[in-house]
């Protein structure tokens, strides 16, 4: 099965992320061949740029030429945006025991349900979420084209028993461990996030954990953490600073505040337009 442009952009991101300086240089002809682009039409160039920007990758051309119009021997420089810092806590972050990390690391998951039960659920508990916060298989109404469809997210985590959008903190999509996380998986979680407005969304297959900060509909979402399960203990404080209940509540408060600001700005503009008529 041929890889989609989204999956190629995700692979490029992974390569940049794993480099020591979070940067990768590709000859122009190599870059465009990777996307199977023969003719750099403006629409195609913009589509590729958007796919990479969705992965928080900045694109520059070494010669200074416009991206897409550079010579085939020119260099395209791909640089990963710095992720926002996790929330810093006054009190020490709650760390699970070494035995807990060892047990999580040793587990073998034979199905998506086992990833949900034996990986996601224990991590949520250690991130300070309670039973009343977590909904498994939360229904989501979405538009596909002009048709409204009903689907469900694997996990939606709220602040308490209320299921109002203002209390939605996390959206989590779990996949089988024998499947790599693809752009479609990330897109699925993102589509749920656009309906539920969480603080962040997470995609995991029990081996890899990707955490995205949700930025609403006006700015691109930000990939803030991308770790292998073997790095869970090493990166726990970062995960906690992005996705713990306290961190998510703080982040969600800022999102709600920004939405209200935009609503007020729209109301002022509507009033000014009405007064001019």
One Martini backbone bead per residue (centre of mass of N, CA, C, O) as a GRO file, in nm:
protein
  277
    1UNK     BB    1   0.093   0.038   0.025
    2UNK     BB    2   0.077   0.356  -0.026
    3UNK     BB    3   0.190   0.642   0.084
    4UNK     BB    4   0.101   0.918   0.222
    5UNK     BB    5   0.167   1.244   0.263
    6UNK     BB    6   0.119   1.240   0.568
    7UNK     BB    7   0.320   1.006   0.631
    8UNK     BB    8   0.569   1.144   0.516
    9UNK     BB    9   0.561   1.389   0.707
   10UNK     BB   10   0.588   1.214   0.964
   11UNK     BB   11   0.865   1.093   0.893
   12UNK     BB   12   1.015   1.359   0.880
   13UNK     BB   13   0.963   1.442   1.164
   14UNK     BB   14   1.104   1.201   1.299
   15UNK     BB   15   1.382   1.266   1.183
   16UNK     BB   16   1.409   1.547   1.311
   17UNK     BB   17   1.354   1.470   1.609
   18UNK     BB   18   1.608   1.255   1.619
   19UNK     BB   19   1.790   1.472   1.590
   20UNK     BB   20   2.022   1.656   1.765
   21UNK     BB   21   1.923   1.957   1.620
   22UNK     BB   22   1.638   1.958   1.491
   23UNK     BB   23   1.763   1.890   1.189
   24UNK     BB   24   1.720   1.892   0.821
   25UNK     BB   25   1.882   1.809   0.508
   26UNK     BB   26   1.764   1.851   0.165
   27UNK     BB   27   1.753   1.791  -0.139
   28UNK     BB   28   1.523   1.895  -0.350
   29UNK     BB   29   1.488   1.634  -0.521
   30UNK     BB   30   1.454   1.447  -0.275
   31UNK     BB   31   1.213   1.577  -0.144
   32UNK     BB   32   1.007   1.557  -0.387
   33UNK     BB   33   1.034   1.249  -0.427
   34UNK     BB   34   0.913   1.164  -0.150
   35UNK     BB   35   0.624   1.296  -0.268
   36UNK     BB   36   0.591   1.247  -0.576
   37UNK     BB   37   0.697   1.517  -0.725
   38UNK     BB   38   0.715   1.661  -1.053
   39UNK     BB   39   0.517   1.917  -1.021
   40UNK     BB   40   0.539   2.252  -0.888
   41UNK     BB   41   0.260   2.338  -0.800
   42UNK     BB   42   0.117   2.562  -0.597
   43UNK     BB   43  -0.085   2.362  -0.458
   44UNK     BB   44   0.128   2.148  -0.386
   45UNK     BB   45   0.321   2.319  -0.219
   46UNK     BB   46   0.110   2.407  -0.007
   47UNK     BB   47   0.037   2.123   0.091
   48UNK     BB   48   0.319   2.043   0.194
   49UNK     BB   49   0.359   2.275   0.386
   50UNK     BB   50   0.111   2.215   0.567
   51UNK     BB   51   0.196   1.930   0.658
   52UNK     BB   52   0.458   2.029   0.804
   53UNK     BB   53   0.330   2.247   0.987
   54UNK     BB   54   0.155   2.038   1.143
   55UNK     BB   55   0.454   1.931   1.259
   56UNK     BB   56   0.629   2.190   1.334
   57UNK     BB   57   0.774   2.270   1.055
   58UNK     BB   58   1.033   2.444   0.926
   59UNK     BB   59   1.093   2.622   0.610
   60UNK     BB   60   1.402   2.640   0.424
   61UNK     BB   61   1.620   2.799   0.188
   62UNK     BB   62   1.949   2.838   0.142
   63UNK     BB   63   1.939   3.058  -0.100
   64UNK     BB   64   1.636   3.210  -0.059
   65UNK     BB   65   1.439   3.084  -0.209
   66UNK     BB   66   1.145   2.986  -0.292
   67UNK     BB   67   0.943   2.754  -0.204
   68UNK     BB   68   0.934   2.552  -0.507
   69UNK     BB   69   1.170   2.744  -0.676
   70UNK     BB   70   1.406   2.584  -0.646
   71UNK     BB   71   1.675   2.425  -0.705
   72UNK     BB   72   1.748   2.087  -0.724
   73UNK     BB   73   2.040   2.150  -0.564
   74UNK     BB   74   1.920   2.256  -0.336
   75UNK     BB   75   1.846   2.336   0.006
   76UNK     BB   76   1.638   2.188   0.249
   77UNK     BB   77   1.530   2.320   0.565
   78UNK     BB   78   1.445   2.136   0.860
   79UNK     BB   79   1.267   2.265   1.148
   80UNK     BB   80   1.195   2.235   1.479
   81UNK     BB   81   0.989   2.343   1.686
   82UNK     BB   82   0.955   2.463   1.984
   83UNK     BB   83   0.818   2.356   2.258
   84UNK     BB   84   0.626   2.408   2.495
   85UNK     BB   85   0.622   2.437   2.819
   86UNK     BB   86   0.562   2.288   3.087
   87UNK     BB   87   0.421   2.274   3.372
   88UNK     BB   88   0.502   2.429   3.674
   89UNK     BB   89   0.559   2.307   3.999
   90UNK     BB   90   0.591   2.353   4.330
   91UNK     BB   91   0.545   2.077   4.373
   92UNK     BB   92   0.626   1.774   4.352
   93UNK     BB   93   0.608   1.537   4.136
   94UNK     BB   94   0.426   1.259   4.087
   95UNK     BB   95   0.592   0.949   4.132
   96UNK     BB   96   0.625   0.659   4.039
   97UNK     BB   97   0.742   0.367   4.075
   98UNK     BB   98   0.976   0.161   3.955
   99UNK     BB   99   0.787  -0.087   3.941
  100UNK     BB  100   0.575   0.041   3.761
  101UNK     BB  101   0.753   0.095   3.515
  102UNK     BB  102   0.841  -0.201   3.477
  103UNK     BB  103   0.559  -0.315   3.427
  104UNK     BB  104   0.483  -0.142   3.182
  105UNK     BB  105   0.732  -0.230   3.008
  106UNK     BB  106   0.657  -0.556   3.015
  107UNK     BB  107   0.412  -0.531   2.859
  108UNK     BB  108   0.176  -0.713   2.653
  109UNK     BB  109  -0.019  -0.627   2.364
  110UNK     BB  110  -0.300  -0.786   2.180
  111UNK     BB  111  -0.477  -0.516   2.190
  112UNK     BB  112  -0.649  -0.229   2.205
  113UNK     BB  113  -0.787  -0.291   2.477
  114UNK     BB  114  -0.517  -0.340   2.630
  115UNK     BB  115  -0.407  -0.059   2.597
  116UNK     BB  116  -0.636   0.077   2.750
  117UNK     BB  117  -0.622  -0.097   3.024
  118UNK     BB  118  -0.278  -0.138   3.064
  119UNK     BB  119  -0.194   0.177   2.990
  120UNK     BB  120  -0.383   0.422   2.996
  121UNK     BB  121  -0.529   0.392   3.271
  122UNK     BB  122  -0.274   0.392   3.460
  123UNK     BB  123  -0.172   0.671   3.370
  124UNK     BB  124  -0.417   0.837   3.453
  125UNK     BB  125  -0.394   0.776   3.752
  126UNK     BB  126  -0.098   0.906   3.777
  127UNK     BB  127  -0.232   1.192   3.666
  128UNK     BB  128  -0.492   1.230   3.874
  129UNK     BB  129  -0.728   1.069   3.781
  130UNK     BB  130  -1.064   0.982   3.805
  131UNK     BB  131  -1.333   0.793   3.755
  132UNK     BB  132  -1.532   1.044   3.688
  133UNK     BB  133  -1.347   1.158   3.443
  134UNK     BB  134  -1.386   0.888   3.275
  135UNK     BB  135  -1.446   0.808   2.924
  136UNK     BB  136  -1.544   0.523   2.746
  137UNK     BB  137  -1.667   0.579   2.452
  138UNK     BB  138  -1.725   0.869   2.349
  139UNK     BB  139  -1.956   1.051   2.207
  140UNK     BB  140  -1.945   1.188   1.861
  141UNK     BB  141  -2.033   1.465   1.671
  142UNK     BB  142  -1.993   1.480   1.310
  143UNK     BB  143  -1.857   1.602   1.011
  144UNK     BB  144  -1.898   1.459   0.671
  145UNK     BB  145  -1.907   1.708   0.518
  146UNK     BB  146  -2.265   1.737   0.526
  147UNK     BB  147  -2.257   1.494   0.719
  148UNK     BB  148  -2.383   1.365   1.012
  149UNK     BB  149  -2.199   1.184   1.259
  150UNK     BB  150  -2.152   0.895   1.463
  151UNK     BB  151  -1.910   0.856   1.721
  152UNK     BB  152  -1.600   0.749   1.902
  153UNK     BB  153  -1.395   0.791   2.166
  154UNK     BB  154  -1.193   0.618   2.358
  155UNK     BB  155  -1.109   0.887   2.526
  156UNK     BB  156  -1.257   1.105   2.777
  157UNK     BB  157  -1.144   1.374   2.984
  158UNK     BB  158  -1.259   1.514   3.285
  159UNK     BB  159  -1.373   1.757   3.529
  160UNK     BB  160  -1.547   1.538   3.635
  161UNK     BB  161  -1.891   1.446   3.583
  162UNK     BB  162  -1.906   1.651   3.379
  163UNK     BB  163  -1.989   1.675   3.005
  164UNK     BB  164  -1.890   1.940   2.937
  165UNK     BB  165  -1.681   2.121   2.741
  166UNK     BB  166  -1.546   2.286   2.979
  167UNK     BB  167  -1.442   1.983   3.104
  168UNK     BB  168  -1.256   1.910   2.877
  169UNK     BB  169  -0.915   1.771   2.869
  170UNK     BB  170  -0.909   1.484   2.710
  171UNK     BB  171  -0.789   1.304   2.419
  172UNK     BB  172  -0.785   0.944   2.343
  173UNK     BB  173  -0.594   0.732   2.123
  174UNK     BB  174  -0.598   0.382   2.066
  175UNK     BB  175  -0.363   0.136   1.954
  176UNK     BB  176  -0.209  -0.109   1.827
  177UNK     BB  177   0.115  -0.230   1.871
  178UNK     BB  178   0.138  -0.340   1.554
  179UNK     BB  179   0.093  -0.027   1.503
  180UNK     BB  180   0.160   0.250   1.365
  181UNK     BB  181   0.157   0.581   1.382
  182UNK     BB  182  -0.054   0.784   1.199
  183UNK     BB  183  -0.196   1.049   1.045
  184UNK     BB  184  -0.484   0.937   1.077
  185UNK     BB  185  -0.480   0.903   1.383
  186UNK     BB  186  -0.426   1.200   1.445
  187UNK     BB  187  -0.670   1.312   1.286
  188UNK     BB  188  -0.884   1.179   1.461
  189UNK     BB  189  -0.814   1.319   1.728
  190UNK     BB  190  -0.840   1.607   1.614
  191UNK     BB  191  -1.142   1.592   1.539
  192UNK     BB  192  -1.237   1.555   1.829
  193UNK     BB  193  -1.112   1.815   1.944
  194UNK     BB  194  -1.289   2.014   1.767
  195UNK     BB  195  -1.551   1.922   1.933
  196UNK     BB  196  -1.433   1.925   2.257
  197UNK     BB  197  -1.200   2.115   2.358
  198UNK     BB  198  -0.927   2.039   2.472
  199UNK     BB  199  -0.616   2.068   2.597
  200UNK     BB  200  -0.550   1.770   2.486
  201UNK     BB  201  -0.398   1.515   2.272
  202UNK     BB  202  -0.371   1.149   2.242
  203UNK     BB  203  -0.140   0.908   2.096
  204UNK     BB  204  -0.144   0.540   2.121
  205UNK     BB  205   0.027   0.192   2.110
  206UNK     BB  206   0.211   0.128   2.381
  207UNK     BB  207   0.498   0.253   2.261
  208UNK     BB  208   0.378   0.533   2.182
  209UNK     BB  209   0.373   0.895   2.264
  210UNK     BB  210   0.143   1.154   2.169
  211UNK     BB  211   0.140   1.510   2.238
  212UNK     BB  212  -0.122   1.757   2.201
  213UNK     BB  213  -0.185   2.084   2.166
  214UNK     BB  214  -0.471   2.262   2.179
  215UNK     BB  215  -0.561   2.567   1.960
  216UNK     BB  216  -0.795   2.534   1.797
  217UNK     BB  217  -0.886   2.700   1.477
  218UNK     BB  218  -0.644   2.929   1.434
  219UNK     BB  219  -0.421   2.725   1.528
  220UNK     BB  220  -0.188   2.512   1.540
  221UNK     BB  221  -0.112   2.235   1.665
  222UNK     BB  222   0.105   2.092   1.929
  223UNK     BB  223   0.384   1.907   1.951
  224UNK     BB  224   0.517   1.826   2.286
  225UNK     BB  225   0.522   1.495   2.279
  226UNK     BB  226   0.763   1.218   2.188
  227UNK     BB  227   0.749   0.884   2.308
  228UNK     BB  228   0.877   0.610   2.437
  229UNK     BB  229   0.813   0.376   2.672
  230UNK     BB  230   1.117   0.366   2.773
  231UNK     BB  231   1.081   0.697   2.854
  232UNK     BB  232   0.871   0.740   3.084
  233UNK     BB  233   1.044   0.799   3.334
  234UNK     BB  234   1.226   1.024   3.214
  235UNK     BB  235   0.938   1.188   3.102
  236UNK     BB  236   0.725   1.231   3.329
  237UNK     BB  237   0.733   1.536   3.397
  238UNK     BB  238   0.639   1.623   3.117
  239UNK     BB  239   0.376   1.470   3.104
  240UNK     BB  240   0.262   1.601   3.359
  241UNK     BB  241   0.291   1.906   3.248
  242UNK     BB  242   0.069   1.839   3.012
  243UNK     BB  243  -0.153   1.584   3.130
  244UNK     BB  244  -0.239   1.645   3.386
  245UNK     BB  245  -0.491   1.763   3.560
  246UNK     BB  246  -0.368   2.033   3.642
  247UNK     BB  247  -0.253   2.112   3.363
  248UNK     BB  248  -0.521   2.090   3.201
  249UNK     BB  249  -0.679   2.302   3.358
  250UNK     BB  250  -0.494   2.538   3.289
  251UNK     BB  251  -0.516   2.514   2.982
  252UNK     BB  252  -0.828   2.531   2.958
  253UNK     BB  253  -0.858   2.813   3.077
  254UNK     BB  254  -0.711   2.955   2.840
  255UNK     BB  255  -0.899   2.864   2.613
  256UNK     BB  256  -1.160   2.987   2.724
  257UNK     BB  257  -1.055   3.276   2.738
  258UNK     BB  258  -1.004   3.303   2.430
  259UNK     BB  259  -1.290   3.245   2.333
  260UNK     BB  260  -1.419   3.487   2.482
  261UNK     BB  261  -1.257   3.705   2.345
  262UNK     BB  262  -1.354   3.642   2.056
  263UNK     BB  263  -1.656   3.683   2.114
  264UNK     BB  264  -1.629   3.980   2.198
  265UNK     BB  265  -1.505   4.080   1.934
  266UNK     BB  266  -1.746   3.997   1.755
  267UNK     BB  267  -1.957   4.170   1.901
  268UNK     BB  268  -1.824   4.443   1.843
  269UNK     BB  269  -1.825   4.421   1.533
  270UNK     BB  270  -2.132   4.386   1.503
  271UNK     BB  271  -2.202   4.659   1.632
  272UNK     BB  272  -2.044   4.838   1.434
  273UNK     BB  273  -2.192   4.742   1.177
  274UNK     BB  274  -2.480   4.823   1.267
  275UNK     BB  275  -2.413   5.136   1.306
  276UNK     BB  276  -2.337   5.175   0.988
  277UNK     BB  277  -2.633   5.102   0.859
   0.00000   0.00000   0.00000
